[in-house]
């Protein structure tokens, strides 16, 4: 390659096709939909602020909603969340990059009507209509293939519409990209989307925001920790030196296993571990890796013995750029000093539970009865507490225990269960019963 060729490569302008491939290649279809849903919530938040609603009002999102339509020939998301203002449309939504004369607004959420929206719609399809009604009303039509042919003009034309009193935004996408229509045909995609919206947007849904997928309204996952006289979750709040408010809760969410190789429901396991939230949005869910505390440094790795544990760390700020999330809002910047300081406290909050899972082996039946007697309490009803309250089983002498595991023909096991008068008893229970019978009759004097 000659020096001239090298210079031409270095200074070559990226094509629009290349740009679209770059911004859409590392994001999933579900996360694209979440980007658009985030924009709806950002709009509702802006409206709520303008109305001077008390930020502590429990139902402050009541009346705001978004509806998502998934069809093999189209995608649509519509909301009543205030619409895109003309200023945002010109400076962010339909312009690549930030205009030099655009006003600074520290309260803009990351990706608000910016790269997130463009990345999402380009990922989904080729023909895009965005209709918005705010201070002014407009329509933007994008034919991606036609737009890509012009290497000079990167912006999109806005068509003025008659003003409308009810403010909101509707995005319709047709001529779906390869593979998207197939996803929309699958019930598994829709069900996964509903489940993850219920989890990741739970705190918005609980505050009145409504999301529907077709005709099905999404019900929030109810985060909660068990509480009784003996069980008390830890709940601490502090303001970081960056000005970000941090809240950490942790405790018993479900019964721990009987031994180190339990049979558990996958639906339960995914809600155990650490959850990380930024401005009420779940960024990491049910984590059991070193992205949070597990195996981070010298800390213990996650073990099935810890099933039943739930921890929630929440970061809140009116300046979203201060929060320790990455721009996709689906991961945490683990190098963030703000996050590192929180992780140290998260480890302290976790250790008491790990010790408990060892101690409870001294009297499993008593432990299980106490755990089941503790009631599940919503997070907002949990009082502040610097320490986690857990029952102790170390008052008496420690009894060393081992796990006995063996296999027998199923016909013999079924007959043994019948002989004990309970054909529905578990395999573990029949193992314990036969050992106790043998020990009583052949070993004890």
Secondary structure as UniProt FT lines:
FT   HELIX           3..10
FT   HELIX           16..24
FT   TURN            25..26
FT   HELIX           29..50
FT   TURN            51..52
FT   TURN            55..56
FT   TURN            58..63
FT   STRAND          65..71
FT   TURN            72..73
FT   STRAND          74..79
FT   HELIX           86..88
FT   HELIX           89..93
FT   TURN            100..101
FT   TURN            106..107
FT   TURN            110..113
FT   HELIX           115..124
FT   STRAND          125..133
FT   STRAND          137..143
FT   HELIX           144..149
FT   STRAND          159..161
FT   STRAND          168..176
FT   TURN            178..179
FT   HELIX           180..185
FT   HELIX           187..200
FT   HELIX           202..206
FT   TURN            207..208
FT   STRAND          210..213
FT   TURN            214..215
FT   STRAND          216..217
FT   STRAND          224..227
FT   STRAND          234..239
FT   TURN            241..242
FT   STRAND          245..252
FT   HELIX           266..269
FT   TURN            270..271
FT   STRAND          273..278
FT   TURN            279..280
FT   STRAND          281..287
FT   TURN            290..295
FT   TURN            297..298
FT   HELIX           304..306
FT   TURN            307..308
FT   STRAND          309..316
FT   HELIX           320..322
FT   TURN            327..328
FT   TURN            334..335
FT   HELIX           337..359
FT   HELIX           360..363
FT   HELIX           364..373
FT   STRAND          375..378
FT   HELIX           379..381
FT   HELIX           410..419
FT   TURN            420..421
FT   TURN            423..424
FT   HELIX           427..438
FT   HELIX           439..443
//
